[in-house]
Structure formats: C-alpha cells, structure tokens
Amino acid sequence: MEAYILMVVCLAAWGATVFLFKFLMKDSEYAFVIGSIAGLVIAAAAGGAYYQHLAAPSL
C-alpha cells in the first residue's frame, strides 16, 4: 500500500510543477519541458522524503 501512496505523492509533485511552469511561462512547449525536468527533481525529493518517513522508527 505504501508504494502506491509513494507513486501518488511523486505524480502529484510532478503534475503540480508542470502546471506551475505552464502557468508562469509564455511558451507552452518550453514550459512543459522545463516543468517536467524540475518536476522530476521535486518528485524525487518528495519520494525520498516520504520513503525516509516510512523508514523512520515510530515512537
């Protein structure tokens, strides 16, 4: 179950970043490319943070 939550977190981070770049940039093609690259970095960071959260011992 945790893997599906991780996928949703990463997909949401990527989608939000692409939407933000499309909203902020005038040229739609470059906005998608740059937004996708930035979104992948942010999605990897969000996924890593969520994985660390799952790996942390519960108190």
ABEGO torsion letter per residue (X at the ends): XAAAAAAAAAAAAAAAAAAAAAAABABAAAAAAAAAAAAAAAAAAAAAAAAAAAABBBX
